[in-house]
Amino acid sequence: MRLKPLDNNDHELHSTFSVAGAHPSFEITFESGDGRGRNSQYAAGVAIVLERLSKVDATLTRAQITSDPVMKLVLEKGIDPTFEPRAFPFPLLLRGADSVKLRKALGTAGGRIASDQASGGNNTRKMTLSVTLPSPMRGAADLELTLAGRLAARSLEMMPELSGVDAALGEWLEALRQGSRPDRGNRLWMSGEMVMLKASPSGKRANAFDVQLGIHSSGKPWSVEINAPGAAADPNGLVNVAADADGRRFVLRQGRLRPNRDSDGEVEGAKFRTLSGLEPVIVTGAVSKIARDWYVVADIDGSAEEIRRQTGEFVHACARARLLSKGLVLPQPAPPTLASDEKGGVFVKRAKDATPEKEILRRQGEVWLALRRVVEEAGFHLVKLRHDAGYEVDGIILGGPSRILIEIKTSASAADIYEGVGQLVLYSRMLDLSDHRRVLLLPGKPSAALVSAVEAEGLMISTYKVAMNGRSAHVEFSEAFLSLCGMPTAAAEPIVSTLTSGVL
């Protein structure tokens, strides 16, 4: 069927489109516009559909002009109706792409198909975009309604008993703890989700707790708090638990973030919805004279891994909303995406035959976590990027005097150095990081001849030291490396990490 999409204010746009295909491949066709009456909001319609495609992690694989005149030329003269904007080469992961700029680029490139005009012709022609979607599976009708903004929102009902709310929140917290390792000051680090959390007894009542979650290695300022409600089905509390028609329970939080230094004042209402990129759900069972927007934090009846993943996504959405409220422009890597942090600590190598059980230090992970602390204390940022093809960068330092690409090795052998040099060269090209300084971080200085050979290729070698004291790893970076990154050197202290096995 053909639909007209709703804009973000639920106003219908005069722009018709349809969806065909089956998961994971779909074709989205936009009917042509003439600027007078037929599909007069063609441009806005294409842009809003592209924006919603980005939210479902779609990848754009092909674009064609499919108007009747062009299709006639395809049959009669064998012309190629496909096109590709220069600035947006295919396959294009749409998450992070500017939907308005992409729409303009598609219109310009598509206008040149079978056009006599040197500068391009009509940029509101009938156009078909081919996309692929990741899991979960969905049908064409479902995708069409989603892109039109007409998919019925999930309806949840507040749980009526406080004991049930407490039990559900307890299960949620336990799932977070299972995938975390202890950090300083009673904090827990969810490495896979890049989230720090801290649980404390609730100040409202006994046997309840408050949870602070954030993206900073020190925790503060926390991005969002999930605090125990004072009562069940209370619309005035920021947190509660609701269930769907099948009895599945969900942790909910209102879209309201109190001010801290990461945000420009309070972030709430339409501002939270727009900046976070989240969509509220319909909630019943709580009477309120004031409209409340509730958002799902996690599905408590899912697996522990899913609970952590969903909670992590919610925390990062809140952090993003805070930073965007200050007018900051966040990097939108495409096609790379943020990769998970390195894991530190130890893992247990099980006994086998005559070999006893042995604890192994995750040395690279400890170096990475230590580097992150040093970088954040200097007011910079350390991130990892992963390319769709599987290439993963150990670290990129942002916010300093220069952007730095880092590859960490746990030995200074010739083989490790050869591999590290190749990775730095490859990653800088594959991830479009040619403007970054490339540093190979080693546990010791190799021979002068090897250093000279590496530097001749435009790379640098820096060093670190790791020393063990019982179950603590002491990591110290060279002054030359810290100076290169623009970080203080004179008062630099070794970074100490206490290792814990079994939860990593």
PyMOL commands that set and color helices and strands:
alter all, ss='L'
color gray80, all
select helices_A, chain A and resi 42-55+68-77+99-111+140-148+162-178+184-186+191-193+269-276+304-325+363-377+414-430+448-456+479-484
alter helices_A, ss='H'
color red, helices_A
select strands_A, chain A and resi 17-22+25-30+59-65+82-83+92-93+127-132+155-158+181-182+188-190+195-201+209-214+224-227+239-243+249-254+256-257+267-268+282-284+294-299+337-338+346-349+358-361+381-383+385-386+395-398+404-408+437-442+459-469+472-477+495-498
alter strands_A, ss='S'
color yellow, strands_A
deselect
rebuild
show_as cartoon
